[in-house]
Amino acid sequence: QVQVVESGGGLVQAGVSLRLSCEVSGRTFSNTAVGWFRQSPGNEREFVAGITWSGGYRYYGDFVKGRFTISRDTTKNTVSLQMNNLQTEDTAVYYCAAGSSKFSRVAGEYDFWGQGTQVTVSS
């Protein structure tokens, strides 16, 4: 069982940066991956970025195009999502999730989810 709790969302203006954090607790394994997803009203949950707990291999959604960076700190049991040059279309609830399918971009393959944190980008 893994628990994840997100923090760091808020209301920001377009063009600025924001850093989300996900606290990971419970039992992790060598094949554990932690991912960030986002969902805006009327849209499906979209993969943003993922990282393997062991090895720290990173993978991103196609739309990211270098604006976002995922990282992990195993000493603090946290996974962060640094988001730069935010745009209004980045407005969504951002979810942290953990699962055992490394490199997966599919929400259904992640087993443990946080409550989400709202990110709102104004123009």
MDAnalysis code that builds the backbone (N, CA, C; Angstrom):
import MDAnalysis as mda
import numpy as np

u = mda.Universe.empty(369, n_residues=123, atom_resindex=np.repeat(np.arange(123), 3), trajectory=True)
u.add_TopologyAttr("name", ["N", "CA", "C"] * 123)
u.add_TopologyAttr("resid", np.arange(1, 124))
u.add_TopologyAttr("resname", ["GLN", "VAL", "GLN", "VAL", "VAL", "GLU", "SER", "GLY", "GLY", "GLY", "LEU", "VAL", "GLN", "ALA", "GLY", "VAL", "SER", "LEU", "ARG", "LEU", "SER", "CYS", "GLU", "VAL", "SER", "GLY", "ARG", "THR", "PHE", "SER", "ASN", "THR", "ALA", "VAL", "GLY", "TRP", "PHE", "ARG", "GLN", "SER", "PRO", "GLY", "ASN", "GLU", "ARG", "GLU", "PHE", "VAL", "ALA", "GLY", "ILE", "THR", "TRP", "SER", "GLY", "GLY", "TYR", "ARG", "TYR", "TYR", "GLY", "ASP", "PHE", "VAL", "LYS", "GLY", "ARG", "PHE", "THR", "ILE", "SER", "ARG", "ASP", "THR", "THR", "LYS", "ASN", "THR", "VAL", "SER", "LEU", "GLN", "MET", "ASN", "ASN", "LEU", "GLN", "THR", "GLU", "ASP", "THR", "ALA", "VAL", "TYR", "TYR", "CYS", "ALA", "ALA", "GLY", "SER", "SER", "LYS", "PHE", "SER", "ARG", "VAL", "ALA", "GLY", "GLU", "TYR", "ASP", "PHE", "TRP", "GLY", "GLN", "GLY", "THR", "GLN", "VAL", "THR", "VAL", "SER", "SER"])
u.atoms.positions = np.array([
    [0.843, -1.185, 0.000],
    [0.000, 0.000, 0.000],
    [0.884, 1.243, 0.000],
    [0.549, 2.171, -0.880],
    [1.284, 3.426, -0.995],
    [0.296, 4.569, -0.832],
    [0.700, 5.580, -0.133],
    [-0.122, 6.777, -0.002],
    [0.607, 7.948, -0.644],
    [-0.151, 8.799, -1.322],
    [0.435, 9.987, -1.941],
    [-0.435, 11.185, -1.590],
    [0.218, 12.296, -1.304],
    [-0.480, 13.529, -0.956],
    [0.160, 14.676, -1.724],
    [-0.653, 15.395, -2.493],
    [-0.146, 16.507, -3.295],
    [-0.226, 17.812, -2.524],
    [0.632, 18.728, -2.924],
    [0.576, 20.090, -2.400],
    [1.218, 21.018, -3.419],
    [0.949, 22.317, -3.249],
    [1.647, 23.309, -4.065],
    [0.830, 23.975, -5.142],
    [-0.430, 23.611, -5.284],
    [-1.241, 24.258, -6.294],
    [-1.590, 25.684, -5.915],
    [-2.240, 26.388, -6.841],
    [-2.644, 27.749, -6.549],
    [-3.071, 28.487, -7.794],
    [-3.291, 29.783, -7.599],
    [-3.680, 30.669, -8.694],
    [-2.467, 31.492, -9.090],
    [-2.083, 31.408, -10.355],
    [-0.919, 32.144, -10.839],
    [-1.256, 32.794, -12.180],
    [-0.406, 33.725, -12.559],
    [-0.577, 34.365, -13.864],
    [0.193, 33.601, -14.933],
    [-0.244, 33.749, -16.147],
    [0.435, 33.090, -17.256],
    [1.888, 33.549, -17.331],
    [2.737, 32.589, -17.630],
    [4.150, 32.890, -17.791],
    [5.016, 32.603, -16.583],
    [4.396, 32.407, -15.420],
    [5.186, 32.166, -14.215],
    [5.380, 30.670, -14.002],
    [6.119, 30.356, -12.958],
    [6.423, 28.965, -12.627],
    [5.708, 28.553, -11.351],
    [5.529, 27.271, -11.202],
    [4.904, 26.706, -10.008],
    [5.496, 25.331, -9.793],
    [5.653, 24.976, -8.541],
    [6.229, 23.667, -8.205],
    [5.227, 22.896, -7.362],
    [4.857, 21.731, -7.843],
    [3.986, 20.838, -7.101],
    [4.818, 19.778, -6.405],
    [4.337, 19.341, -5.270],
    [5.047, 18.315, -4.512],
    [4.107, 17.174, -4.181],
    [4.647, 15.986, -4.182],
    [3.884, 14.789, -3.837],
    [4.651, 14.021, -2.770],
    [4.048, 13.900, -1.605],
    [4.664, 13.131, -0.530],
    [4.243, 11.674, -0.666],
    [5.210, 10.799, -0.730],
    [4.975, 9.370, -0.933],
    [5.267, 8.628, 0.361],
    [4.327, 7.837, 0.822],
    [4.550, 7.048, 2.032],
    [4.036, 5.633, 1.806],
    [4.430, 4.751, 2.693],
    [4.053, 3.355, 2.545],
    [5.176, 2.552, 1.925],
    [4.820, 1.429, 1.384],
    [5.828, 0.500, 0.892],
    [6.033, 0.661, -0.610],
    [7.235, 1.036, -0.981],
    [7.579, 1.135, -2.404],
    [8.471, -0.030, -2.780],
    [8.446, -0.379, -4.038],
    [9.224, -1.484, -4.556],
    [10.096, -0.997, -5.707],
    [10.941, -1.896, -6.179],
    [11.852, -1.495, -7.247],
    [11.104, -1.125, -8.521],
    [9.888, -1.633, -8.711],
    [9.138, -1.306, -9.927],
    [8.098, -0.217, -9.705],
    [8.165, 0.467, -8.567],
    [7.207, 1.541, -8.298],
    [7.506, 2.753, -9.176],
    [6.451, 3.298, -9.717],
    [6.556, 4.542, -10.480],
    [5.577, 5.547, -9.896],
    [5.931, 6.790, -9.956],
    [5.061, 7.873, -9.493],
    [4.813, 8.801, -10.669],
    [3.565, 9.098, -10.882],
    [3.222, 9.938, -12.023],
    [2.363, 11.122, -11.628],
    [2.392, 12.120, -12.472],
    [1.498, 13.263, -12.347],
    [0.523, 13.234, -13.524],
    [-0.742, 13.423, -13.194],
    [-1.787, 13.534, -14.198],
    [-2.517, 14.843, -13.958],
    [-3.288, 15.266, -14.924],
    [-4.108, 16.448, -14.726],
    [-5.454, 16.240, -15.416],
    [-6.433, 16.949, -14.883],
    [-7.771, 16.844, -15.433],
    [-8.472, 18.185, -15.311],
    [-8.984, 18.659, -16.427],
    [-9.776, 19.884, -16.447],
    [-11.212, 19.509, -16.767],
    [-12.143, 20.382, -16.443],
    [-13.572, 20.063, -16.629],
    [-13.886, 19.656, -18.060],
    [-14.587, 18.540, -18.181],
    [-15.004, 18.066, -19.487],
    [-13.955, 17.273, -20.234],
    [-12.785, 17.118, -19.640],
    [-11.695, 16.394, -20.312],
    [-11.293, 15.150, -19.537],
    [-10.669, 14.239, -20.233],
    [-10.175, 13.036, -19.573],
    [-8.905, 13.364, -18.792],
    [-8.596, 12.471, -17.870],
    [-7.371, 12.638, -17.109],
    [-6.182, 12.429, -18.055],
    [-5.255, 13.359, -17.999],
    [-4.150, 13.406, -18.964],
    [-2.823, 13.176, -18.260],
    [-2.001, 12.333, -18.848],
    [-0.687, 12.069, -18.286],
    [0.221, 13.276, -18.484],
    [0.914, 13.670, -17.416],
    [1.831, 14.800, -17.475],
    [3.285, 14.324, -17.440],
    [3.624, 13.591, -16.413],
    [5.006, 13.137, -16.262],
    [5.065, 11.985, -15.280],
    [6.100, 11.158, -15.393],
    [6.287, 10.052, -14.477],
    [7.761, 9.845, -14.190],
    [8.017, 9.175, -13.094],
    [9.393, 8.890, -12.707],
    [9.426, 7.558, -11.969],
    [10.430, 6.770, -12.230],
    [10.556, 5.509, -11.511],
    [11.186, 5.765, -10.159],
    [10.665, 5.107, -9.134],
    [11.178, 5.353, -7.792],
    [12.619, 4.867, -7.676],
    [12.883, 3.739, -8.293],
    [14.243, 3.209, -8.329],
    [14.889, 3.609, -9.643],
    [15.936, 4.339, -9.588],
    [16.629, 4.734, -10.806],
    [16.308, 6.132, -11.273],
    [15.120, 6.625, -10.935],
    [14.777, 7.993, -11.290],
    [14.628, 8.267, -12.773],
    [14.212, 7.271, -13.540],
    [14.021, 7.479, -14.978],
    [12.745, 8.298, -15.191],
    [12.846, 9.300, -16.045],
    [11.748, 10.250, -16.246],
    [11.107, 10.062, -17.607],
    [9.809, 10.311, -17.693],
    [9.099, 10.249, -18.966],
    [7.949, 11.244, -18.891],
    [7.600, 11.798, -20.058],
    [6.695, 12.919, -20.093],
    [5.579, 12.737, -21.108],
    [4.487, 13.472, -20.871],
    [3.434, 13.545, -21.854],
    [3.896, 14.358, -23.058],
    [3.277, 14.093, -24.186],
    [3.716, 14.731, -25.432],
    [3.591, 16.254, -25.396],
    [2.652, 16.768, -24.635],
    [2.405, 18.207, -24.657],
    [3.432, 18.991, -23.835],
    [4.193, 18.308, -23.008],
    [5.072, 19.002, -22.053],
    [6.124, 19.855, -22.766],
    [6.772, 19.290, -23.754],
    [7.728, 20.031, -24.585],
    [8.749, 20.823, -23.773],
    [9.270, 20.216, -22.733],
    [10.350, 20.817, -21.981],
    [9.936, 21.832, -20.938],
    [8.660, 22.160, -20.824],
    [8.243, 23.162, -19.836],
    [8.199, 22.609, -18.423],
    [7.944, 21.315, -18.294],
    [7.790, 20.700, -16.970],
    [8.949, 19.736, -16.709],
    [9.325, 19.641, -15.446],
    [10.367, 18.698, -15.056],
    [9.925, 17.954, -13.808],
    [10.019, 16.645, -13.865],
    [9.694, 15.823, -12.699],
    [10.985, 15.379, -12.044],
    [10.964, 15.304, -10.733],
    [12.151, 14.853, -9.998],
    [11.698, 14.158, -8.727],
    [12.613, 13.435, -8.125],
    [12.279, 12.763, -6.870],
    [13.398, 12.945, -5.875],
    [13.049, 12.905, -4.622],
    [14.017, 12.953, -3.537],
    [13.700, 11.770, -2.623],
    [14.474, 10.711, -2.746],
    [14.174, 9.516, -1.963],
    [14.486, 9.697, -0.490],
    [15.287, 10.698, -0.149],
    [15.570, 10.940, 1.273],
    [14.380, 11.604, 1.955],
    [13.628, 12.369, 1.185],
    [12.444, 13.041, 1.729],
    [11.150, 12.363, 1.289],
    [11.274, 11.325, 0.473],
    [10.096, 10.609, -0.051],
    [9.131, 11.555, -0.757],
    [9.664, 12.379, -1.607],
    [8.827, 13.310, -2.357],
    [9.125, 13.238, -3.848],
    [8.113, 13.535, -4.623],
    [8.244, 13.692, -6.072],
    [7.714, 15.072, -6.422],
    [8.490, 15.825, -7.134],
    [8.115, 17.194, -7.468],
    [7.866, 17.346, -8.953],
    [7.015, 18.304, -9.269],
    [6.760, 18.664, -10.663],
    [6.986, 20.162, -10.786],
    [8.076, 20.521, -11.435],
    [8.380, 21.922, -11.682],
    [7.736, 22.318, -12.997],
    [6.877, 23.313, -12.947],
    [6.153, 23.744, -14.138],
    [6.548, 25.185, -14.465],
    [7.098, 25.367, -15.620],
    [7.559, 26.688, -16.045],
    [6.695, 27.233, -17.173],
    [6.701, 28.558, -17.272],
    [5.968, 29.225, -18.347],
    [4.537, 28.687, -18.460],
    [3.845, 28.734, -17.340],
    [2.491, 28.199, -17.319],
    [1.568, 28.995, -18.232],
    [0.657, 28.276, -18.860],
    [-0.313, 28.877, -19.761],
    [-1.724, 28.588, -19.247],
    [-2.693, 29.344, -19.756],
    [-4.063, 29.161, -19.279],
    [-4.560, 27.738, -19.521],
    [-4.078, 27.114, -20.566],
    [-4.513, 25.740, -20.854],
    [-3.942, 24.716, -19.874],
    [-3.027, 25.154, -19.022],
    [-2.506, 24.263, -17.987],
    [-3.414, 24.230, -16.763],
    [-4.452, 25.037, -16.765],
    [-5.391, 25.044, -15.654],
    [-6.071, 23.685, -15.536],
    [-5.969, 23.089, -14.362],
    [-6.518, 21.752, -14.139],
    [-6.305, 21.360, -12.682],
    [-6.927, 20.270, -12.308],
    [-6.567, 19.622, -11.053],
    [-5.435, 18.656, -11.374],
    [-4.373, 18.762, -10.615],
    [-3.205, 17.914, -10.819],
    [-3.185, 16.826, -9.756],
    [-3.029, 15.596, -10.216],
    [-3.040, 14.437, -9.338],
    [-1.688, 13.740, -9.345],
    [-1.299, 13.297, -8.199],
    [-0.137, 12.420, -8.069],
    [-0.653, 11.000, -7.911],
    [0.040, 10.062, -8.529],
    [-0.393, 8.675, -8.462],
    [0.820, 7.758, -8.415],
    [0.652, 6.622, -7.798],
    [1.729, 5.636, -7.714],
    [1.226, 4.285, -8.208],
    [2.108, 3.549, -8.815],
    [1.731, 2.235, -9.326],
    [2.956, 1.397, -9.596],
    [2.734, 0.209, -10.114],
    [3.829, -0.726, -10.357],
    [4.121, -0.916, -11.837],
    [3.523, -0.102, -12.677],
    [3.787, -0.199, -14.114],
    [4.739, 0.918, -14.515],
    [5.997, 0.583, -14.516],
    [6.995, 1.597, -14.858],
    [6.800, 2.071, -16.282],
    [6.942, 3.354, -16.473],
    [6.872, 4.025, -17.767],
    [5.450, 4.088, -18.339],
    [4.470, 3.742, -17.529],
    [3.099, 3.809, -18.017],
    [2.604, 5.241, -18.051],
    [1.826, 5.546, -19.081],
    [1.178, 6.844, -19.226],
    [-0.341, 6.696, -19.106],
    [-0.780, 5.561, -18.655],
    [-2.201, 5.245, -18.582],
    [-2.672, 5.349, -17.147],
    [-3.689, 6.175, -16.922],
    [-4.170, 6.394, -15.563],
    [-4.622, 5.094, -14.902],
    [-5.241, 4.229, -15.658],
    [-5.757, 2.992, -15.099],
    [-4.697, 2.041, -14.587],
    [-3.453, 2.288, -14.924],
    [-2.372, 1.412, -14.470],
    [-1.686, 1.938, -13.220],
    [-2.220, 3.016, -12.678],
    [-1.734, 3.533, -11.407],
    [-2.756, 3.184, -10.324],
    [-2.279, 2.660, -9.227],
    [-3.166, 2.087, -8.220],
    [-3.544, 3.036, -7.094],
    [-2.675, 3.958, -6.775],
    [-2.869, 4.799, -5.595],
    [-2.854, 6.260, -6.025],
    [-3.873, 6.989, -5.596],
    [-4.069, 8.357, -6.052],
    [-4.233, 9.311, -4.885],
    [-3.748, 10.531, -5.088],
    [-4.005, 11.579, -4.125],
    [-5.322, 12.273, -4.438],
    [-5.648, 13.261, -3.626],
    [-6.911, 13.989, -3.779],
    [-6.831, 15.055, -4.861],
    [-5.647, 15.410, -5.263],
    [-5.487, 16.418, -6.296],
    [-5.251, 17.806, -5.720],
    [-4.601, 18.625, -6.506],
    [-4.368, 20.011, -6.133],
    [-4.697, 20.891, -7.344],
    [-5.435, 21.954, -7.091],
    [-5.911, 22.809, -8.183],
    [-4.815, 23.781, -8.611],
    [-4.604, 23.835, -9.913],
    [-3.726, 24.840, -10.503],
    [-4.572, 25.672, -11.464],
    [-4.614, 26.966, -11.211],
    [-5.373, 27.868, -12.062],
    [-4.432, 28.930, -12.607],
    [-4.391, 29.045, -13.924],
    [-3.510, 30.012, -14.570],
    [-4.376, 31.071, -15.239],
    [-4.191, 32.303, -14.826],
    [-4.975, 33.402, -15.380],
    [-4.168, 34.145, -16.448],
    [-4.881, 34.734, -17.385],
    [-4.204, 35.440, -18.482],
    [-3.916, 36.884, -18.127],
])
